């Protein structure tokens, strides 16, 4: 057969395109029965843009797989319940405080007996005529008003006990990474605490001891602290 005939036969060969799995491998097969020197089909593989790790992640988060797991386990797969559940309150309120429009509340009268707490909150000082200060609870607005958090300052004593009561009052979990601190590190070594609180990690102990809570929870925290007698 002439060279021209071989070229025409190869041009008439039909490519076959197949899809293998989720990795999107495409195989282009060109065969010719008239080419003596190449009796077997030739296959060219083109890699997908997804790596092996990305493919595994896609399979892991596949909705069909999650539905099967839900049926097998009797519910959606959840994280460790011990870390996500909220604790019970230990110290009940001892009186009902009254707040002014500026957020100030009077301490309990002398006849109200204040129990010994393992933690304490010191009100702001330096007021004229030695007046009673405010509870050190502040709103913090950042990122052009899109991120709102609440700061609690002047917390002393048993900080873990205070955080446990705070979580019980606000119905907060410890978060996916626990209580964030300045020593918390991220997946790539960066400081998790520096990224701030969010819905997944709602509590952070900032440098200097201030406690930061995700969202605007100032009214709830002030009412709780004032009700304890602080």
ABEGO torsion letter per residue (X at the ends): XBAAAAAAAAAABBBBBBBBEAAGBBBBBBBBAABAABABBBBBBBBBABBAAAAAAAAAABAAAAAAAAAAAGEBBBBBAAAABBBBBABBBABBBBBBAAGBBBBBBAABBBBBBABBBBBBBGBBGGBBBBBBBBBBBBGGGABBBBBBBGBBEBAAAAAAAAAAAAGBBAEAAEBBBAABBBAAGBBAAAAEBBAABABBBBBGGBBBBBEBAAAAAAAAAAAAGX
